[in-house]
Each structure stands twice: as C-alpha cells, then as structure tokens.
Amino acid sequence: MKGGEGVLCCDRFCLDLTRGFLRVGAEDVALRPKAFEVLHYLARNAGRLVAKEELYDAVWPNVTVSDDSIAQCIRELRNKLGDGDHSLIRTVPRRGYLLDAMVSTAVAEGPEPDPVPVASPPAHTPTEPQHGLRSRDEDVAALPPQPPPSRSDPPPPKRTIAWRMRAWVAVGVVLLSGAWWANHVLGWDPGRLATRSKLETSRPEGEFDGIWRVEFTNNDFCIERSRVRLWAIRQSGLSGGVAGKMTGTVSDTGELKVAWPALIDPTRTNTGSGQLRGDHGEGKWDGERKCAGAFRLERVAP
C-alpha cells in the first residue's frame, strides 16, 4: 500500500498514511520521515523478519548509510510506541527486525460534502377578494386546526453507516486475532491466569531498570577511540552491546559488572565495572592487547 491510501492499525498504534502521522491511543505522534518509512515498511511486512539490507533498499535507496541510521529509527519508534521491553519491534541479532503484531488495513474516508442550501418559498402576498368569493386566507381560517407535524431526525447518510460497519468489523477482527495469537503463540490460558496468585504473576521492577545509553572513551591501543551502545537492564540483569552478546549484573545499590567478547579475538572477553546513581553512571573496562577505557551511562527510556 502506498502513502495516502488508508490506515494500518494494530493493537498499539495506527499509521495514518494519508496525513503522515502515527496515532497512539487518542494522540497524533509526529515522527521523522525516515522513522515513519521504517515503521510503514515493518507494518506492511508484520510477522515477517525484515533483513537490514531489505530496509536499506526500501528506505534509503541508492544511498550508503551505516547501521546506526536504522538503529536510531528503531530507538525512536520504540520510544514513541512505549516498547521498552522490545516485544513489539523485535531485534533478530545479525539479521534484522520483526514487527510482532497483527496489522489490519482500513480505507480512509474523505470529508462529508457540505449541505446544499434550499431557497425559502416567496412570502405570500394577500390580495383583495373578488366580489362574492372568499379569499384564500379565509378558506385556510375556515379549516379545522391541524396537528403539528411530527419531527424525526433524518436517517444517517449511507456512507456513515458503511464506515461504522467497517470500523466494527475491523475491531472484531483485531480482537479475535489478538486472542488467537495470545492463546496459540504465547500460550496464555485465561483460566490458568485467573487462578494464578498475584505473588506469582507480579515481579518487582528494579530501581535501575530501563534502556541506558553508554558512551565509551578508549585509549590509543583500541581500534575505536569512541563509540556509543545501548544496554537494557531488566530485573538486575543486563544485556545489549554488539549483536546482543554483552551480559552483566546490577546490584540493588547500583554496582555494575559487565562482560562481552573481544573485537579482534572473540574467544577472549572484555570486562568492566561501574556504579549507577539515579539516571546516570560511570565505569572502566579492560580488554585485549592493552585496549581499555572508560564509559559513561545515561538512562534514556524506562
């Protein structure tokens, strides 16, 4: 579907291709043009793995860009859609991205035409009655009083009825599809979930849970003097880095310990440690061949 032909909707958002807006709930959310095109392409191919090369050809044709261009668009989309746990836009390491949602298509309706004004009838001009004849006004006065005409609202236009029916059908399809997907794909059993105790289903969130932006400053022995990565902290566990191979732990007091494969020799491991305080933190790391440095952290999303 090309822009301007309709609306793509899933359970979290609607993508208005006519107006070029992302609609989340009852609010219109503006996106950068490239982020809008990336979400549009993922929505058109929902439920299918889209390789990075395919996204490059679709969004940046005949232009050479780095992997950070796609990553920046994905970060913006997840932030706008509240996808902090990456359950909607899933990253498949070293391959691409997948929009994990059922997407339906609706046709955008145009505005209703303005009503055509109706000319009022000309005012009656009484004339003198001829001799031996009664005037029209006298005939009307001689008639018995008529009951006032009943007022009823005009029937709604056929276009409005058709649009409402299509909207309800679309809502029904989305609900049924969501229920099937939750039961068969996620394995959610409503009866079993209803009997599960609150202590079993609720898990306390850690104080430092969220998406963190990590900026590295390295020494002269490293291939890269500086780089930026995203780390995800959930339930005191840490993941992220290149291809998601970085792992680590965070204590209740914010003490951070991380490890990831070395860049030149993947059989060796780089290690680091640091301290988180509120939404910021800092630390140091050591690696192969005297490569080492420091890093600063900033929480950018919950």
C-alpha positions in Angstrom: 0.0 0.0 0.0 1.3 3.5 -0.8 1.0 6.5 1.4 -2.3 8.3 1.1 -4.3 5.1 0.5 -5.5 4.4 4.0 -4.6 3.4 7.6 -2.5 0.5 9.0 -3.6 -0.5 12.6 -2.5 -2.9 15.2 -3.4 -3.2 18.9 -0.9 -0.4 19.9 -1.0 2.1 17.1 -2.5 3.3 13.8 -0.3 4.5 11.0 -2.2 7.2 9.0 -0.7 7.1 5.6 -2.9 10.0 4.3 -1.7 12.5 6.9 1.7 11.0 7.5 1.1 10.7 11.3 1.5 7.9 13.9 -1.6 7.7 16.1 -1.0 6.1 19.6 -4.3 5.9 21.5 -6.1 9.2 21.0 -3.0 11.2 20.3 -1.2 12.0 17.0 2.6 11.5 17.4 4.9 13.1 14.9 7.8 11.1 13.5 10.9 11.9 11.5 10.3 11.0 7.8 12.8 8.1 7.8 11.4 6.7 11.1 7.9 6.9 9.6 9.0 5.0 6.5 10.7 2.3 8.6 7.6 1.7 10.6 5.5 1.8 7.5 7.6 -0.9 5.9 7.7 -3.1 9.0 3.9 -2.8 9.3 3.4 -3.8 5.7 5.5 -6.9 6.5 4.2 -7.6 10.0 5.0 -11.0 11.4 7.9 -11.5 8.9 11.6 -11.0 9.5 12.8 -7.9 7.5 16.6 -8.1 6.8 18.7 -4.9 7.3 19.6 -4.9 3.6 15.9 -5.0 2.7 15.3 -2.0 4.9 18.2 -0.2 3.3 16.8 -0.7 -0.2 13.3 0.3 0.9 14.0 3.4 3.0 17.5 4.5 1.8 17.6 3.5 -1.9 20.9 4.3 -3.7 22.3 5.9 -0.5 25.1 4.4 1.6 24.3 4.7 5.3 25.6 3.0 8.5 23.8 0.5 10.8 23.4 3.4 13.2 20.8 5.0 10.9 18.4 2.0 11.3 19.2 1.7 15.0 18.4 5.4 15.5 15.0 5.0 13.8 14.2 1.8 15.8 15.1 3.6 19.1 12.8 6.5 18.1 9.9 4.1 17.2 10.2 2.1 20.4 10.3 5.3 22.5 7.1 6.7 20.8 5.3 3.3 21.0 6.2 2.6 24.6 8.0 -0.6 23.5 10.6 -0.6 26.3 10.8 -4.4 26.5 11.2 -4.7 22.7 8.2 -7.0 22.5 6.6 -5.1 19.6 9.6 -4.4 17.4 11.9 -7.4 17.9 15.6 -7.4 17.0 16.9 -10.6 15.5 20.7 -10.5 16.0 22.8 -10.1 12.9 19.7 -10.5 10.7 17.1 -7.7 11.0 13.9 -6.7 12.7 10.3 -8.1 13.1 7.1 -6.3 13.9 5.4 -8.8 16.2 1.8 -7.8 15.8 -1.4 -8.4 13.8 -1.9 -5.5 11.4 -5.2 -4.6 9.7 -5.9 -2.2 6.9 -8.7 0.4 6.7 -9.6 2.9 3.9 -9.5 6.5 5.0 -12.8 8.2 4.3 -13.0 11.7 2.9 -14.9 14.6 4.4 -18.6 14.7 4.1 -20.0 17.2 1.4 -21.5 20.4 2.6 -25.3 20.5 2.6 -26.9 22.3 -0.3 -28.9 25.4 0.9 -32.6 25.3 0.0 -34.2 28.5 -1.1 -37.1 29.6 1.1 -40.5 30.0 -0.7 -41.6 33.5 -1.5 -43.7 35.3 1.0 -47.5 35.1 0.3 -48.9 38.4 -0.7 -52.6 38.7 0.2 -54.9 40.1 -2.4 -58.3 41.6 -2.2 -61.1 39.0 -2.5 -63.3 39.4 -5.5 -67.0 40.1 -5.0 -68.9 37.1 -4.0 -65.8 34.9 -3.5 -63.8 34.2 -0.3 -60.1 34.8 -0.2 -57.5 32.0 0.3 -56.8 33.3 3.8 -60.4 33.0 4.7 -60.5 29.4 3.4 -57.5 28.5 5.5 -59.1 30.1 8.6 -62.2 28.1 8.0 -60.4 24.7 8.1 -60.1 22.9 11.4 -56.7 23.2 13.1 -54.2 20.5 12.0 -52.0 18.8 14.5 -48.3 19.9 14.3 -46.2 17.6 12.1 -44.1 15.1 13.9 -40.4 15.8 13.9 -38.0 13.0 13.3 -34.3 13.0 12.7 -33.2 12.3 9.2 -31.6 8.9 8.6 -27.8 8.9 8.7 -26.0 9.0 5.3 -25.3 5.6 3.8 -21.6 6.4 3.8 -21.6 6.9 7.5 -23.4 3.6 8.1 -20.9 1.8 5.9 -17.9 3.3 7.6 -19.3 2.4 11.0 -19.9 -1.2 9.9 -16.3 -1.4 8.5 -14.9 0.0 11.8 -16.8 -2.5 13.9 -15.7 -5.4 11.6 -12.1 -4.2 11.9 -12.3 -4.1 15.7 -13.8 -7.6 15.8 -11.0 -9.0 13.5 -8.3 -7.3 15.7 -9.8 -8.7 18.9 -10.2 -12.2 17.6 -6.7 -12.2 16.0 -5.2 -11.0 19.3 -7.0 -13.7 21.3 -5.8 -16.4 18.9 -2.3 -15.1 18.9 -2.1 -14.9 22.7 -3.5 -18.4 23.1 -1.6 -20.3 20.4 1.6 -18.3 20.1 2.2 -17.0 23.7 0.4 -19.9 25.3 -1.8 -17.7 27.5 -4.6 -19.6 29.1 -7.2 -17.2 30.6 -8.5 -19.8 33.1 -5.0 -20.6 34.3 -4.1 -16.9 34.5 -7.2 -16.1 36.5 -6.3 -18.7 39.2 -2.7 -17.7 39.5 -1.9 -15.7 42.6 -0.8 -12.1 42.5 2.5 -13.0 44.2 3.3 -15.4 41.3 2.4 -13.0 38.4 3.8 -9.8 39.8 7.5 -9.2 39.7 9.0 -6.1 41.3 10.9 -3.9 38.9 14.5 -3.0 39.8 15.4 0.6 40.6 17.7 0.8 37.6 15.5 -1.0 35.0 15.4 0.8 31.7 17.3 1.5 28.5 20.7 3.1 29.0 22.9 5.0 26.5 26.6 4.1 27.0 29.3 6.3 25.6 32.8 4.8 25.5 36.1 6.7 25.6 39.0 4.4 24.7 42.8 4.6 24.8 45.3 4.6 21.9 45.6 0.8 21.8 41.9 0.4 20.7 40.7 0.3 17.1 37.8 2.6 18.0 38.6 5.7 20.1 34.9 6.2 20.9 31.6 4.5 20.4 28.0 4.5 21.7 26.0 1.5 22.6 22.6 0.8 24.2 22.3 -1.5 27.2 19.0 -2.9 28.6 18.6 -3.5 32.4 15.8 -5.8 33.5 15.4 -7.4 36.9 19.0 -6.7 37.8 20.2 -8.4 34.6 22.0 -6.6 31.8 22.1 -7.2 28.0 22.9 -5.4 24.8 26.1 -4.3 23.0 27.1 -5.6 19.6 24.7 -8.3 18.4 23.3 -8.5 22.0 26.4 -10.5 23.2 27.1 -8.3 26.2 25.9 -9.6 29.6 26.2 -8.4 33.1 24.5 -7.8 36.5 23.4 -4.8 38.6 23.1 -5.0 42.3 20.4 -3.2 44.4 23.0 -0.5 45.2 23.8 0.1 41.5 27.1 -1.8 41.4 27.6 -2.8 37.7 29.6 -5.7 36.3 29.7 -6.5 32.6 31.5 -8.7 30.1 31.5 -9.0 26.3 33.5 -10.8 23.6 36.7 -9.0 22.4 36.5 -7.3 19.0 39.6 -8.9 17.4 39.7 -12.2 19.2 36.1 -13.3 20.1 37.4 -16.1 22.2 38.7 -13.6 24.7 36.5 -11.5 27.0 36.4 -7.8 27.8 35.3 -7.0 31.4 34.1 -3.8 33.0 32.7 -2.4 36.2 30.9 0.7 37.3 28.4 2.4 39.5 24.9 3.7 38.7 23.3 6.6 40.6 19.8 7.5 39.7 19.7 8.0 35.9 23.5 8.3 35.4 26.6 6.2 36.0 30.2 5.7 35.1 32.8 2.9 34.9 36.0 1.5 33.5 36.8 -1.5 31.3 39.9 -3.6 30.2 40.3 -5.7 27.1 42.8 -7.4 24.8 46.2 -6.1 23.7 46.2 -3.3 26.3 42.9 -1.9 24.9 41.0 -0.2 27.7 39.0 2.8 28.6 36.1 4.4 30.5 32.4 4.7 29.9 29.5 6.9 31.0 25.9 5.9 31.2 22.6 7.7 31.0 19.1 6.3 31.2 17.1 7.3 28.1 13.9 5.2 28.5 12.1 3.4 31.2 
